[in-house]
Each structure stands twice: as structure tokens, then as C-alpha cells.
Amino acid sequence: MTPHPDIATGAGVAGQPKRVARRTTKSKSMSGSQNFALIHRYALSLLKREPTKMSVAMKRRKATWSDNYFLDVLSTGFSEI
């Protein structure tokens, strides 16, 4: 059986395992809300680049209704990269 990650195997009181405080550090990766915001901004920029003369709101609706239009928006955005 593996010990709990917060417990160090070593000299403790009366042979008991010694508890070690875990140090939590904030990682450099983004949080979930920041990831979602980034994807949202990228999707909005793809819709703005799509050449059809519609509002962005209508383009977004049409992309949810039609898989073909959704793929057209994606392919338009990636062809410019």
C-alpha cells in the first residue's frame, strides 16, 4: 500500500509517520475561465473574418444550425494561417 502523498515515511513520533505540509504553488497554466475566454475570442475573430455579409450574431446562429457553414467558418479561419 502506498502512503498518502501528504505523509512522509521517516522518523515520526513513536514510529508514526511524519506529516509534511504540502506546498501549493500557482501553476503558470491558465485557469478554466481564462481558457474559455481565449477560445471565445478566437471563435469571434473567425466569425468576423468570414466574408458573408451578415451580422456576427447571425453568423453565430447559422454556424450552430448548419454543420457545413460551421466547417466553412473554420476552414476560412485556418486557410489564413
Secondary structure, 3 states (H helix, E strand, C coil): CCCCCCEECCCCHHHCCEECCCCCCCCCCCCHHHHHHHHHHHHHHHHHHCCCCCCHHHHHHHHHHCHHHHHHHHHHHHHCC
